[in-house]
Amino acid sequence: MQFVDEVKIHVQSGHGGAGCVSFRREKFIPFGGPDGGDGGKGGDVVFTVAPNLSTLMDLRYRPHIKAGRGRNGMGKDRHGANGEDVVIAVPPGTIIRDADTGEVVADLTEAGQRIVLLKGGRGGQGNARFTTSTNRAPKFAQPGEPEEERWLKLELKLMADVGLLGFPNVGKSSFITKVSAARPKIADYPFTTLKPNLGVVPYKNYRSFVVADIPGIIEGAAEGAGLGHRFLKHVERTTILLHILDVSWMPGRDPIREFETLNREMAIFSPELAKKEQIVVINKLDLPDVKENLAKVLPWFEARGLKVFPISAATGEGIPPLLDEIARHLWGAVEEEW
């Protein structure tokens, strides 16, 4: 399924039905009174959160969405039918903005959450409603109220507890594959991850947390280098960030420089995101010379008060202590084994 995290749509509620002007005309009833019915209410535009959705792809092909119009009232006191509501299902984490002003209209995060964004117009009252002691035969009725319409921009920010950060090919996808059932593409070339992936990580005592893996960020992302900053928004809601580094000293790779560069790119994208607490993870502990190189970079991180967890996403070495550290940040304590 194609991953779509931004769409622009035009939504319109239903126009209210008009009230009816009508008078009774029945045999043997010489003085028939007014019997015009009311118009029906126009349909509402409703957004609801569907937990089974993970993309806005369906809305990309529905740029114009309109609720049903209320039916007009009729004679013999018959009221018009209400217009049908239009219900738009979106994934958890969807932010709805006014497309013109950028104002946040709604932030939908909880499964089953429901919001009426545009109300349908009220139906007009028929002339039967306006009968008084001094006006026994009113010859007027109300028109239906007009609909509401609006251009909206929908933006999806994935809901996760932990976000994975790192340059391309540091092993983010390998890590999420090792600790969860997620199966992102893994290959030995840059930018194998082209869309965010979510994985549910089982922990002790049947607890679990959600990890978000996003495409690698490189220097110059603010200017559009690589895949740019586009996917950083998917880790904005996370509690903590795992910053994964590779110290295998591949040609042209400097883990400390990459760490500083990525943090600089995050600060350009969002100062709030850059302030999130990070756990530094050194991956590929199974490769030759990595343990030796690890000793060269550890003092730099320790001098800055950063705790470092060496792991191997390939073999699983070092992962249990890392999961315990994540649990401390999420729940305040490490769970006992079940």
C-alpha positions in Angstrom: 0.0 0.0 0.0 1.3 3.5 -0.9 2.2 5.6 2.1 0.5 9.1 1.9 0.9 11.4 4.8 -0.4 14.7 3.4 -3.5 15.5 1.4 -5.6 18.6 0.6 -9.3 18.2 0.3 -12.4 20.3 -0.1 -15.3 19.4 2.2 -18.9 20.7 2.1 -21.8 20.0 4.4 -25.4 19.7 3.2 -27.8 22.5 2.4 -30.9 22.5 4.5 -34.2 21.7 2.8 -36.8 24.5 2.3 -40.0 24.6 4.3 -43.3 24.1 2.3 -46.2 26.5 1.7 -49.3 24.3 1.4 -53.0 24.4 2.4 -55.4 21.6 3.0 -57.8 20.9 0.2 -60.2 18.2 1.3 -63.8 17.5 0.4 -66.3 18.5 3.0 -63.7 20.7 4.8 -64.4 24.2 3.5 -61.8 26.0 5.5 -58.6 24.0 5.1 -55.7 25.3 7.1 -51.9 25.5 6.3 -50.2 22.1 6.3 -46.7 22.8 4.8 -44.0 20.5 6.4 -40.5 21.4 7.4 -37.4 20.9 5.3 -34.8 18.3 6.4 -31.5 19.2 7.9 -28.4 19.0 5.7 -25.8 16.3 6.4 -22.7 17.0 8.6 -19.1 16.4 7.7 -17.7 14.1 10.3 -14.1 12.9 10.9 -13.5 9.7 12.8 -10.3 7.8 13.8 -10.0 4.3 12.4 -7.2 2.4 14.1 -6.8 0.0 11.2 -5.7 2.8 8.9 -2.0 3.9 8.5 -2.1 6.2 5.5 -4.2 9.0 3.9 -4.0 7.4 0.5 -7.8 7.0 0.1 -8.4 10.7 0.5 -5.8 11.5 -2.2 -8.4 10.3 -4.8 -11.3 12.0 -3.1 -10.4 15.7 -3.2 -14.0 16.9 -3.1 -16.3 15.4 -0.4 -19.9 16.6 0.1 -22.6 15.6 2.5 -26.2 15.1 1.5 -28.7 17.9 1.0 -31.8 18.0 3.2 -35.1 17.3 1.3 -37.7 20.0 1.0 -40.9 19.9 3.1 -44.2 18.8 1.5 -47.9 19.3 2.0 -50.0 17.3 4.5 -47.4 18.1 7.2 -44.8 15.9 5.6 -41.3 16.8 6.7 -38.3 16.4 4.3 -35.7 13.8 5.0 -32.4 14.8 6.6 -29.4 14.8 4.4 -26.9 12.0 4.9 -23.8 12.7 6.9 -20.5 12.0 5.3 -18.0 10.2 7.6 -14.3 10.5 6.7 -12.1 7.9 8.3 -8.5 8.9 9.1 -5.6 7.1 10.8 -4.6 7.9 14.4 -2.2 10.9 14.5 -4.0 12.9 11.8 -3.8 16.7 12.2 -6.5 18.7 10.3 -5.5 22.3 9.3 -7.3 25.1 7.6 -5.6 25.1 4.1 -5.7 28.9 3.9 -4.5 29.9 7.3 -2.7 26.9 8.6 -4.7 26.9 11.8 -5.0 23.5 13.5 -8.7 22.6 13.4 -8.4 19.2 15.0 -5.8 16.8 16.3 -7.1 13.2 16.1 -5.0 10.8 18.2 -7.4 8.3 19.9 -9.0 5.3 18.2 -12.7 5.9 17.8 -12.4 9.7 18.3 -15.1 11.5 16.4 -15.5 15.2 15.5 -18.2 17.0 13.6 -16.2 19.5 11.6 -18.9 21.1 9.4 -22.5 21.2 10.4 -25.3 20.9 7.8 -27.7 23.7 7.3 -31.0 23.6 9.3 -34.1 22.8 7.4 -36.6 25.7 7.0 -40.0 25.6 8.7 -43.1 25.1 6.7 -46.1 27.5 6.8 -47.9 25.3 9.3 -45.4 26.5 11.9 -46.4 30.1 11.6 -50.2 29.9 12.3 -51.3 32.3 14.9 -54.7 33.6 16.2 -54.3 36.7 13.9 -52.8 35.0 10.9 -54.7 31.7 10.3 -53.4 31.2 6.8 -49.7 32.2 6.5 -48.4 32.1 2.9 -44.7 31.9 3.6 -42.2 29.4 4.8 -38.5 29.5 5.6 -35.8 28.5 3.2 -33.2 26.0 4.3 -29.9 27.3 5.8 -26.9 27.2 3.5 -24.1 24.6 3.8 -20.6 25.2 5.1 -17.5 24.5 3.0 -13.8 24.6 3.6 -10.5 23.6 2.1 -8.5 21.4 4.6 -5.0 20.1 4.7 -4.6 16.8 6.5 -1.2 15.8 7.8 -0.4 12.4 9.4 2.1 12.1 12.2 2.5 8.5 13.3 1.7 7.6 16.9 4.8 5.9 18.5 6.5 5.7 21.8 10.1 5.5 20.5 11.5 7.1 17.3 14.6 5.8 15.5 17.1 8.3 14.1 20.2 7.9 12.1 22.0 8.3 8.8 21.3 5.8 6.0 22.6 2.3 6.5 23.3 2.5 10.3 20.9 -0.4 10.9 17.6 1.2 11.9 15.5 -1.2 9.9 17.6 -4.1 11.1 16.9 -3.1 14.7 13.1 -2.8 14.2 13.1 -6.1 12.4 15.0 -7.8 15.3 12.8 -6.4 18.1 9.3 -6.5 16.5 7.3 -8.2 13.7 7.8 -5.3 11.3 9.5 -6.3 8.1 10.9 -3.2 6.4 13.2 -3.5 3.4 16.8 -4.1 4.3 19.7 -3.8 1.8 23.3 -2.6 1.6 22.7 0.6 -0.2 21.5 4.0 1.1 17.8 5.0 1.5 16.4 1.5 1.4 13.7 2.8 3.8 11.5 5.1 1.7 8.6 5.4 4.1 8.1 5.3 7.9 7.5 1.9 9.5 5.9 1.0 12.8 6.8 -2.0 15.0 5.2 -3.2 18.2 8.0 -4.4 20.6 6.9 -7.0 23.1 8.4 -6.4 26.6 8.2 -8.1 30.0 4.9 -8.7 31.8 3.1 -8.6 28.5 3.7 -4.9 28.1 4.7 -3.5 24.7 5.7 -0.2 23.1 5.6 1.1 19.5 8.8 2.1 17.6 8.8 4.3 14.5 11.5 3.8 11.9 11.9 6.7 9.4 14.1 7.1 6.4 17.7 8.3 7.1 18.4 12.0 7.5 21.6 13.4 5.9 23.4 16.7 6.0 21.5 19.3 4.0 18.1 17.7 4.6 16.7 21.2 5.3 17.6 22.1 1.7 16.0 18.9 0.4 19.1 16.7 0.3 18.3 12.9 0.4 14.6 12.6 1.3 14.7 16.0 3.2 13.0 16.7 6.5 9.6 15.4 5.3 9.6 12.3 7.6 10.9 13.9 10.8 7.4 14.9 11.7 6.6 11.2 12.3 8.9 11.1 15.4 7.6 14.4 16.9 5.0 12.6 19.1 7.4 10.1 20.5 8.5 10.1 24.1 12.1 9.3 23.4 14.5 9.0 20.4 17.0 6.2 19.7 19.9 7.8 17.8 21.6 4.8 16.1 25.3 5.2 15.0 27.7 3.0 13.0 31.4 3.0 14.2 32.6 0.5 11.7 34.7 3.3 10.1 33.3 2.8 6.6 35.1 5.1 4.1 33.8 8.7 4.5 31.8 7.9 7.7 32.5 9.8 11.0 29.9 8.8 13.7 30.5 11.9 15.9 30.1 14.2 12.9 27.0 12.4 11.8 25.6 12.6 15.4 26.1 16.4 15.4 24.9 16.9 11.9 21.6 15.0 12.5 20.9 17.0 15.7 21.6 20.2 13.8 19.1 19.1 11.1 16.5 18.3 13.7 16.9 21.8 15.3 16.4 23.4 11.9 13.2 21.3 11.5 11.8 21.7 15.0 13.6 23.1 18.1 11.1 21.1 20.3 12.0 17.9 18.6 15.7 18.6 19.0 15.1 18.9 22.8 13.7 15.4 23.1 15.8 13.0 25.2 18.0 10.7 23.2 19.5 7.3 23.8 22.7 6.8 21.8 22.9 3.3 20.3 26.1 2.0 18.6 25.1 -0.7 16.2 27.0 -3.5 14.3 28.8 -4.8 17.4 29.2 -8.1 15.5 31.6 -6.6 12.9 35.4 -6.8 13.2 37.1 -3.8 14.8 33.8 -2.3 16.0 34.6 -2.9 19.7 38.0 -1.3 19.2 36.5 1.7 17.5 33.9 1.9 20.2 36.5 2.7 22.8 37.6 5.6 20.7 34.2 7.3 20.6 32.8 6.5 24.1 34.7 9.2 25.9 33.2 11.9 23.6 29.7 10.9 24.5 30.4 10.3 28.2 31.9 13.8 28.4 28.5 15.1 27.3 26.5 13.0 29.7 25.1 10.7 27.0 24.6 7.1 27.9 25.7 4.8 25.1 24.3 1.3 24.4 26.4 -0.9 22.1 24.3 -3.5 20.3 24.2 -5.8 17.3 20.9 -5.8 15.5 22.0 -8.8 13.6 22.7 -11.1 16.5 20.7 -9.4 19.3 23.7 -8.7 21.5 23.1 -5.8 23.9 19.4 -5.4 23.0 17.9 -6.6 26.4 19.6 -3.8 28.4 18.6 -1.3 25.8 14.9 -2.3 26.0 15.2 -2.0 29.8 16.5 1.6 29.4 13.6 2.4 27.1 11.2 1.0 29.7 12.7 3.3 32.3 12.0 6.3 30.1 8.5 5.2 29.2 7.2 3.8 32.5 9.7 4.8 35.1 10.8 1.3 36.0 12.1 -1.9 34.5 9.5 -4.7 34.5 10.4 -8.1 36.1 10.4 -11.1 33.9 7.1 -12.9 33.6 
